[in-house]
Amino acid sequence: MLSRTIGTIFAVAFLLTHSLLFADPRQAQPSPPSPAALSGDILARVPSAYREEARSMLTATDQVQGSLRRKSDDGLSVWIVESLARKPEAADFLISQLEKEPSPKLRSEIITSLRPHWQLHPETQQIVVHHVVSDPDASVALQAMDVLRSIQMVALDRLLETRLTAAKAAADNAAVKEFAVEEERWFSLKEDIMLPAFLRIPPPVFSVAPLDRTIRVLAFGDFGTGSAAQKQTAAAMVEFNKTHPFDFGLTMGDNFYPQGMVSPSDPRWQTQWEQLYGPLGIKFYATLGNHDWSSADSPAAEILYTDKSPSWRMPAPYYTFTAGPVQFFAFDTQEDSEAEREWLDSELSKSTARWKVVYGHYHIFSATRGDNKELIEKLLPVLEKNHVDIYLNGHDHNLQELKPEGGVHFFVSGGGGAGLYNLNTYDRSIYKQKVNGFTVLEAGGDYFKISFIGTDGNELHQVTLTKKP
């Protein structure tokens, strides 16, 4: 009887151990939190005119509701309007509320948040016109005008895209070139960005380190918030550099939040750049992210600051340079124009470098946002065709390695200091962690090592690529 009991215990123990060791890790992943109706304490702070619609139409996870409790009353009201505007069934309510809303801030938010509705229902655009010509608040009138401008620009942009597509189909290379250049200018017009054409021109390929040198490079993105996390991550870079000196650095965009830089003289250049990264004593070759494109003057400000800084380098929105056995290609994923892709294809095809690295802001693959269908369709074929070794990006505020595709290896380095993003189950994931940190690239003639480093200076993940001599 005792032996049978002992045998049963061992059998149960074996089954438990086996289930832990060999369980499918995908099944071990916790299910994502489910959204629930807004809690009573949040609804009590919602303006009475919006409370019933918020109660009946809006849900949020516990984490989101926690952040809502920390918002100001104005911030909560804006979130309510933005969330309702994403629901087509709430459009009529918001339009009726627009005509009697006493707050200029909320009127402006309704007009802006309903942009997709105005675009899908042109007959309603007269409501926006009414606010342009008669809203008592000048800022609301200007915001309404900007919404109308963007809607009309989208329609015109489609016409330009149609002509560009037709020129490519007809193999009219001269016309393709003309339309591609215009597409870049049109991007600035459409996004209300003041970037002169001469600041877009990439310089010829240049060198930052001799071809026969082994190099060590610092890379990170999504950082310019001025937060404690940014400062802690920057301090970890400085400490790491003392024992493992960097030759230079790269940024993957979203260099400054929430809307880039006001000018080359913005005081944040000192507090959010020079004071934090200047102590490294190296030059950084930066790219633009969506937040850097969010205000009219920011792209030009970041390019022009190159002439004022010992450490910051951005000669154009996209450019290329060599360092040791590597050629780096800074790519502006926010614009991703036909002209830029043609430039990248041409420069990659001419490169004789042992290793080719393309870096930019938006992901191609990511466990946070999944597949980027547009870049998979337009950019990935250029990378594969030209035997790019590494594509490095930010945008998702975490650290990731993804499975290679067509010989291209993918890494996300978005842990520079902005608020961290969650990670999902994703079949391309090799490594993923929701953590602040930075990336170290080390390259010689026959190897290329990529390491993720945490804010404590310890290595979190490492992979080494090799090539035969």
C-alpha positions as CSV (number, residue, x, y, z in Angstrom):
1,M,0.0,0.0,0.0
2,L,2.8,2.4,0.9
3,S,4.8,1.6,-2.3
4,R,1.6,2.2,-4.3
5,T,1.2,5.6,-2.6
6,I,4.8,6.5,-3.2
7,G,4.5,5.4,-6.8
8,T,1.5,7.6,-7.2
9,I,3.3,10.6,-5.7
10,F,6.2,10.1,-8.1
11,A,3.9,9.8,-11.1
12,V,2.1,13.0,-10.2
13,A,5.4,14.8,-9.6
14,F,6.7,13.6,-13.0
15,L,3.5,14.8,-14.8
16,L,3.8,18.2,-13.1
17,T,7.5,18.5,-14.0
18,H,6.8,17.4,-17.6
19,S,4.0,19.9,-18.0
20,L,6.2,22.7,-16.8
21,L,9.2,21.8,-18.9
22,F,7.4,21.0,-22.1
23,A,4.3,23.2,-22.0
24,D,3.8,25.4,-25.1
25,P,5.1,28.8,-24.1
26,R,2.4,30.4,-26.2
27,Q,-0.2,28.9,-23.9
28,A,1.7,30.2,-20.9
29,Q,1.3,33.8,-22.0
30,P,-1.2,35.6,-19.8
31,S,-4.3,36.8,-21.8
32,P,-4.4,40.5,-22.5
33,P,-6.5,42.4,-20.0
34,S,-10.1,43.0,-21.1
35,P,-11.6,46.5,-21.3
36,A,-14.5,47.3,-18.9
37,A,-17.0,50.1,-18.6
38,L,-15.6,53.3,-17.2
39,S,-15.7,53.3,-13.4
40,G,-18.1,55.6,-11.4
41,D,-15.3,57.8,-10.1
42,I,-14.1,58.5,-13.6
43,L,-17.6,59.1,-15.0
44,A,-18.3,61.5,-12.1
45,R,-15.5,63.8,-13.5
46,V,-16.7,63.7,-17.1
47,P,-18.6,66.8,-18.1
48,S,-22.3,66.2,-17.7
49,A,-23.0,66.8,-21.4
50,Y,-20.8,63.8,-22.3
51,R,-21.4,61.5,-19.4
52,E,-24.2,59.3,-20.7
53,E,-22.4,58.7,-24.1
54,A,-19.2,57.9,-22.2
55,R,-21.1,55.5,-19.9
56,S,-22.8,53.6,-22.8
57,M,-20.0,53.7,-25.5
58,L,-16.6,53.7,-23.9
59,T,-14.6,51.0,-22.2
60,A,-10.9,50.8,-21.0
61,T,-8.6,48.4,-19.3
62,D,-7.7,48.8,-15.6
63,Q,-4.3,50.1,-16.6
64,V,-5.9,52.8,-18.9
65,Q,-8.5,53.7,-16.2
66,G,-5.6,54.1,-13.7
67,S,-4.0,56.6,-16.1
68,L,-7.3,58.4,-16.6
69,R,-7.6,59.0,-12.8
70,R,-4.2,60.8,-12.9
71,K,-5.3,63.1,-15.7
72,S,-6.5,66.6,-15.1
73,D,-10.2,67.3,-15.7
74,D,-9.3,69.0,-19.0
75,G,-7.1,66.0,-20.0
76,L,-9.9,63.6,-19.1
77,S,-12.4,65.6,-21.2
78,V,-10.1,65.5,-24.2
79,W,-9.7,61.7,-23.9
80,I,-13.5,61.3,-23.8
81,V,-13.9,63.4,-27.0
82,E,-11.1,61.6,-28.8
83,S,-12.4,58.2,-27.8
84,L,-16.0,59.0,-28.8
85,A,-14.8,60.4,-32.1
86,R,-13.3,56.9,-33.0
87,K,-16.9,55.5,-32.8
88,P,-19.0,56.2,-36.0
89,E,-22.2,56.0,-33.9
90,A,-21.1,58.9,-31.8
91,A,-20.5,61.3,-34.7
92,D,-24.0,62.8,-34.7
93,F,-23.8,63.4,-30.9
94,L,-20.4,65.2,-31.1
95,I,-21.6,67.3,-34.0
96,S,-24.7,68.4,-32.1
97,Q,-22.5,69.1,-29.0
98,L,-20.1,71.1,-31.1
99,E,-22.7,73.8,-31.7
100,K,-23.3,74.4,-28.0
101,E,-19.9,73.5,-26.4
102,P,-18.7,76.5,-24.4
103,S,-15.1,75.4,-24.1
104,P,-12.9,76.5,-27.1
105,K,-10.5,73.6,-26.2
106,L,-13.2,71.0,-26.5
107,R,-14.7,72.6,-29.7
108,S,-11.3,72.4,-31.2
109,E,-10.9,68.8,-30.1
110,I,-14.2,67.8,-31.6
111,I,-13.4,69.4,-34.9
112,T,-9.9,67.7,-35.0
113,S,-11.0,64.3,-33.8
114,L,-13.8,64.1,-36.3
115,R,-11.4,64.6,-39.2
116,P,-12.1,61.1,-40.6
117,H,-15.9,61.8,-40.4
118,W,-15.6,65.1,-42.3
119,Q,-13.5,63.3,-45.0
120,L,-15.9,60.4,-45.4
121,H,-18.9,62.7,-45.5
122,P,-18.1,65.8,-47.6
123,E,-21.6,67.2,-47.1
124,T,-20.8,67.8,-43.4
125,Q,-17.7,69.9,-44.1
126,Q,-19.8,73.0,-44.2
127,I,-20.0,72.6,-40.4
128,V,-16.2,73.0,-40.3
129,V,-16.4,76.0,-42.7
130,H,-18.9,77.6,-40.3
131,H,-16.4,77.5,-37.5
132,V,-13.7,78.9,-39.8
133,V,-15.8,82.0,-40.5
134,S,-17.8,82.5,-37.3
135,D,-16.4,80.7,-34.3
136,P,-15.8,83.4,-31.6
137,D,-12.4,81.9,-30.7
138,A,-9.6,82.6,-33.2
139,S,-7.7,79.4,-32.3
140,V,-10.7,77.2,-33.0
141,A,-11.2,78.9,-36.3
142,L,-7.6,78.3,-37.3
143,Q,-7.8,74.7,-36.2
144,A,-10.9,74.2,-38.3
145,M,-9.1,75.8,-41.3
146,D,-6.2,73.4,-40.8
147,V,-8.6,70.4,-40.7
148,L,-10.1,71.5,-44.0
149,R,-6.6,72.1,-45.5
150,S,-5.5,68.6,-44.6
151,I,-8.6,67.0,-46.0
152,Q,-8.2,68.8,-49.3
153,M,-4.5,68.0,-49.4
154,V,-5.2,64.3,-49.0
155,A,-7.4,64.3,-52.1
156,L,-4.7,66.2,-54.1
157,D,-2.0,63.9,-52.8
158,R,-3.9,60.9,-54.3
159,L,-3.9,62.6,-57.7
160,L,-0.2,63.0,-57.5
161,E,0.2,59.3,-56.5
162,T,-2.0,58.3,-59.4
163,R,0.3,60.1,-61.8
164,L,3.4,58.7,-60.2
165,T,2.0,55.1,-60.5
166,A,1.1,55.7,-64.1
167,A,4.6,57.0,-64.9
168,K,6.2,53.9,-63.3
169,A,3.8,51.6,-65.2
170,A,4.8,53.3,-68.5
171,A,8.5,53.1,-67.5
172,D,8.8,56.8,-68.1
173,N,11.8,57.3,-65.9
174,A,12.1,61.0,-66.5
175,A,8.5,61.6,-65.4
176,V,9.0,59.2,-62.4
177,K,11.9,61.3,-61.2
178,E,9.9,64.6,-61.5
179,F,6.9,63.2,-59.7
180,A,9.1,61.6,-57.0
181,V,10.8,64.9,-56.3
182,E,7.4,66.6,-56.1
183,E,6.1,63.9,-53.8
184,E,8.7,64.8,-51.3
185,R,7.8,68.5,-51.5
186,W,4.1,67.5,-51.3
187,F,4.7,65.6,-48.1
188,S,5.9,68.8,-46.4
189,L,2.9,70.7,-47.8
190,K,0.5,68.0,-46.7
191,E,2.0,67.8,-43.2
192,D,2.4,71.5,-42.9
193,I,6.2,71.1,-42.4
194,M,8.6,73.9,-43.3
195,L,11.5,72.0,-44.7
196,P,13.2,73.7,-47.7
197,A,14.2,71.5,-50.6
198,F,17.9,72.2,-50.2
199,L,17.8,70.7,-46.6
200,R,16.5,67.4,-48.1
201,I,19.5,66.8,-50.3
202,P,21.6,64.0,-48.9
203,P,25.4,64.6,-49.1
204,P,27.7,62.1,-50.9
205,V,28.7,59.1,-48.9
206,F,31.2,60.1,-46.2
207,S,33.5,58.2,-43.8
208,V,33.5,58.5,-40.0
209,A,36.1,55.7,-39.2
210,P,38.9,54.1,-41.3
211,L,37.8,51.0,-43.3
212,D,40.3,48.7,-41.6
213,R,39.1,49.4,-38.0
214,T,36.8,47.4,-35.8
215,I,34.1,49.7,-34.5
216,R,31.8,49.9,-31.5
217,V,28.5,51.9,-32.0
218,L,25.8,53.1,-29.5
219,A,22.2,53.0,-30.8
220,F,18.9,54.0,-29.3
221,G,15.6,55.7,-30.0
222,D,12.5,57.2,-28.4
223,F,14.1,59.2,-25.7
224,G,13.7,63.0,-25.6
225,T,11.2,63.4,-22.8
226,G,13.3,64.8,-20.1
227,S,12.0,62.0,-17.9
228,A,13.9,60.3,-15.1
229,A,14.0,57.2,-17.3
230,Q,15.8,59.1,-20.0
231,K,18.3,60.4,-17.6
232,Q,18.9,57.0,-16.0
233,T,19.4,55.4,-19.4
234,A,21.7,58.2,-20.6
235,A,23.8,57.8,-17.4
236,A,24.1,54.0,-18.0
237,M,25.4,54.8,-21.5
238,V,28.0,57.1,-20.0
239,E,29.1,54.5,-17.5
240,F,29.3,51.8,-20.2
241,N,31.4,54.0,-22.4
242,K,34.1,54.3,-19.7
243,T,35.0,50.7,-20.0
244,H,33.8,50.0,-23.6
245,P,34.4,53.2,-25.5
246,F,32.1,54.0,-28.4
247,D,33.3,55.3,-31.7
248,F,30.0,57.1,-32.5
249,G,26.3,56.8,-32.0
250,L,23.0,56.4,-33.9
251,T,19.5,57.6,-33.0
252,M,16.4,55.9,-34.2
253,G,14.1,58.9,-34.1
254,D,11.5,60.4,-31.7
255,N,14.5,62.4,-30.5
256,F,12.3,65.0,-28.8
257,Y,8.8,64.8,-27.5
258,P,6.0,65.7,-27.9
259,Q,6.5,67.7,-31.1
260,G,10.2,67.8,-31.9
261,M,12.3,71.0,-31.5
262,V,11.0,74.6,-32.0
263,S,14.3,75.8,-33.4
264,P,18.1,75.2,-33.4
265,S,18.2,77.4,-30.3
266,D,15.5,75.6,-28.4
267,P,16.8,75.4,-24.7
268,R,15.9,71.7,-24.7
269,W,19.0,71.1,-26.8
270,Q,21.0,71.6,-23.7
271,T,18.8,69.9,-21.1
272,Q,17.6,66.9,-23.2
273,W,20.6,66.4,-25.4
274,E,24.0,68.1,-24.7
275,Q,23.9,67.6,-20.9
276,L,22.9,63.9,-21.1
277,Y,24.8,62.6,-24.1
278,G,27.6,65.2,-24.5
279,P,29.7,63.5,-21.7
280,L,30.1,60.5,-24.1
281,G,32.4,62.6,-26.2
282,I,31.2,61.1,-29.5
283,K,29.2,62.2,-32.5
284,F,25.7,60.9,-33.1
285,Y,24.2,60.3,-36.6
286,A,20.5,60.9,-36.0
287,T,17.3,60.0,-37.9
288,L,13.8,61.5,-37.6
289,G,10.7,59.9,-36.0
290,N,7.1,60.8,-36.2
291,H,7.3,63.1,-33.1
292,D,10.2,64.9,-34.8
293,W,7.9,65.5,-37.8
294,S,5.0,66.8,-35.5
295,S,5.6,70.5,-35.8
296,A,6.3,72.7,-38.8
297,D,9.9,73.7,-37.9
298,S,11.2,70.6,-36.1
299,P,12.8,68.7,-39.0
300,A,14.7,71.8,-40.2
301,A,15.7,72.6,-36.6
302,E,17.2,69.2,-36.1
303,I,19.1,69.3,-39.4
304,L,20.4,72.9,-38.8
305,Y,21.5,72.1,-35.2
306,T,24.3,70.0,-36.8
307,D,26.2,73.2,-37.3
308,K,25.9,74.2,-33.7
309,S,26.8,71.0,-31.8
310,P,29.9,69.0,-31.2
311,S,27.9,65.8,-30.9
312,W,24.7,66.0,-33.1
313,R,24.9,65.2,-36.8
314,M,21.9,65.1,-39.2
315,P,23.0,66.4,-42.6
316,A,19.6,65.6,-44.2
317,P,16.5,63.5,-43.5
318,Y,18.3,60.5,-45.1
319,Y,22.0,59.9,-45.8
320,T,24.8,57.3,-45.8
321,F,28.3,56.9,-44.4
322,T,30.9,54.3,-43.8
323,A,32.7,53.3,-40.6
324,G,35.2,50.4,-40.5
325,P,33.7,47.4,-42.4
326,V,30.1,48.8,-42.2
327,Q,28.1,51.2,-44.4
328,F,25.2,52.8,-42.5
329,F,22.1,54.1,-44.2
330,A,19.9,56.6,-42.2
331,F,16.4,56.3,-43.6
332,D,13.5,58.6,-42.9
333,T,10.6,56.2,-42.4
334,Q,8.1,58.9,-41.7
335,E,8.3,60.2,-45.3
336,D,9.3,57.0,-47.1
337,S,9.0,58.7,-50.5
338,E,9.6,57.2,-53.9
339,A,12.7,59.5,-54.3
340,E,14.1,58.3,-51.0
341,R,13.6,54.6,-51.8
342,E,15.2,55.1,-55.2
343,W,18.2,56.8,-53.4
344,L,18.5,54.0,-51.0
345,D,18.3,51.4,-53.7
346,S,21.0,53.2,-55.7
347,E,23.3,53.7,-52.7
348,L,23.0,50.2,-51.5
349,S,23.7,48.8,-54.9
350,K,26.9,50.8,-55.1
351,S,28.1,49.8,-51.6
352,T,31.1,47.5,-51.4
353,A,31.0,47.4,-47.6
354,R,31.4,44.1,-45.8
355,W,28.2,44.9,-43.7
356,K,25.2,47.0,-44.6
357,V,23.0,48.5,-41.9
358,V,19.8,50.5,-42.6
359,Y,18.3,52.3,-39.6
360,G,15.2,54.4,-39.1
361,H,12.2,55.0,-36.9
362,Y,9.3,52.8,-38.0
363,H,9.4,49.0,-37.6
364,I,9.0,46.4,-40.3
365,F,8.2,43.7,-37.7
366,S,7.4,44.1,-34.0
367,A,5.8,42.3,-31.2
368,T,4.1,45.5,-30.1
369,R,2.4,46.5,-33.4
370,G,2.9,43.4,-35.6
371,D,3.6,43.6,-39.3
372,N,4.1,47.0,-40.9
373,K,2.4,46.2,-44.2
374,E,3.5,49.4,-46.0
375,L,7.2,49.0,-45.2
376,I,6.9,45.2,-46.0
377,E,5.6,46.1,-49.4
378,K,7.8,49.1,-50.2
379,L,11.0,49.0,-48.2
380,L,11.7,45.3,-47.4
381,P,12.2,44.3,-51.1
382,V,14.9,47.0,-51.4
383,L,16.7,45.6,-48.4
384,E,16.5,42.0,-49.6
385,K,17.5,42.8,-53.1
386,N,20.6,44.6,-51.9
387,H,21.6,42.1,-49.2
388,V,21.2,44.4,-46.2
389,D,22.4,42.6,-43.1
390,I,20.6,44.6,-40.4
391,Y,17.5,46.8,-40.1
392,L,17.4,48.7,-36.8
393,N,14.5,50.8,-35.7
394,G,12.7,52.4,-32.7
395,H,9.1,53.5,-32.5
396,D,8.1,50.7,-30.1
397,H,9.4,51.6,-26.6
398,N,11.1,48.3,-25.7
399,L,13.9,46.0,-26.9
400,Q,13.4,43.3,-29.5
401,E,15.1,40.9,-31.9
402,L,12.9,39.5,-34.6
403,K,13.3,36.5,-37.0
404,P,15.3,37.4,-40.1
405,E,13.6,37.7,-43.5
406,G,15.4,37.4,-46.8
407,G,18.7,37.6,-45.1
408,V,17.8,40.8,-43.2
409,H,18.1,40.7,-39.4
410,F,15.6,43.0,-37.5
411,F,16.2,44.7,-34.1
412,V,14.0,47.2,-32.2
413,S,15.9,49.7,-29.9
414,G,13.2,52.0,-28.6
415,G,14.0,51.9,-24.9
416,G,15.8,55.3,-24.7
417,G,13.6,56.8,-22.0
418,A,10.1,57.4,-23.3
419,G,7.2,55.5,-21.6
420,L,7.5,51.8,-22.2
421,Y,5.2,49.8,-24.5
422,N,3.7,46.3,-23.9
423,L,4.7,43.3,-26.0
424,N,2.4,40.7,-27.5
425,T,2.6,37.1,-28.6
426,Y,4.2,37.3,-32.0
427,D,5.6,34.4,-34.1
428,R,8.6,36.4,-35.3
429,S,9.9,37.2,-31.8
430,I,13.4,35.9,-30.8
431,Y,13.8,38.2,-27.9
432,K,11.6,40.9,-26.4
433,Q,11.6,42.8,-23.1
434,K,9.6,45.8,-21.9
435,V,12.6,47.7,-20.5
436,N,14.7,50.8,-20.9
437,G,18.1,50.2,-22.4
438,F,20.3,50.7,-25.4
439,T,22.0,48.7,-28.2
440,V,25.7,48.2,-28.8
441,L,26.9,47.3,-32.3
442,E,30.4,45.8,-32.7
443,A,31.7,45.0,-36.1
444,G,34.8,43.6,-37.6
445,G,35.5,42.1,-41.0
446,D,34.0,38.7,-40.2
447,Y,31.6,39.3,-37.4
448,F,28.9,41.7,-36.3
449,K,27.7,41.6,-32.6
450,I,24.4,43.2,-31.5
451,S,23.9,43.5,-27.7
452,F,21.1,45.0,-25.6
453,I,22.2,46.6,-22.4
454,G,20.0,47.5,-19.5
455,T,20.1,50.6,-17.3
456,D,22.2,48.6,-14.8
457,G,24.9,48.2,-17.4
458,N,24.3,44.4,-17.7
459,E,23.9,42.6,-21.0
460,L,20.2,41.6,-21.6
461,H,20.6,39.8,-24.9
462,Q,23.3,39.3,-27.5
463,V,23.6,37.8,-31.0
464,T,26.6,37.6,-33.3
465,L,26.4,37.4,-37.1
466,T,29.4,36.0,-39.0
467,K,30.7,36.0,-42.6
468,K,33.4,33.9,-44.1
469,P,36.5,35.9,-45.1
